[in-house]
Amino acid sequence: MDTHYPLDAEIILIGRAGRLSMEAGELLIKKGFKNIAHITTGFEGDLDANKHRGNINGWSHDDLPWEQC
């Protein structure tokens, strides 16, 4: 299936920790997309001192809406 989006489509990107969604957003901007946003801390956030995610920041840590299906 080939899906096309207009260059002015609003696109929000989120990943585990935010790094790859930022890179994806930069690539989309280079391709001509204009309304790109990404969640800077991602869904699970940064690693804590014990190398666990979800304890410092991130979408789920900040009690933003989500549900597991």
JOURDA-V313192 format. One record per residue. N is the residue number from 1. BURIAL is 1 if it has 16 or more other ideal C-beta (glycine too) atoms within 10 Angstrom, else 0. Layout:
N,BURIAL + N,BURIAL
This chain:
1,0 + 2,0 + 3,0 + 4,0 + 5,0 + 6,0 + 7,0 + 8,0 + 9,0 + 10,0 + 11,0 + 12,0 + 13,1 + 14,1 + 15,1 + 16,0 + 17,1 + 18,1 + 19,0 + 20,0 + 21,1 + 22,1 + 23,0 + 24,0 + 25,1 + 26,0 + 27,0 + 28,1 + 29,0 + 30,0 + 31,0 + 32,0 + 33,1 + 34,0 + 35,0 + 36,1 + 37,0 + 38,1 + 39,1 + 40,0 + 41,1 + 42,1 + 43,1 + 44,1 + 45,1 + 46,0 + 47,0 + 48,0 + 49,0 + 50,0 + 51,0 + 52,0 + 53,1 + 54,0 + 55,0 + 56,0 + 57,1 + 58,1 + 59,1 + 60,0 + 61,1 + 62,0 + 63,0 + 64,0 + 65,0 + 66,0 + 67,0 + 68,0 + 69,0
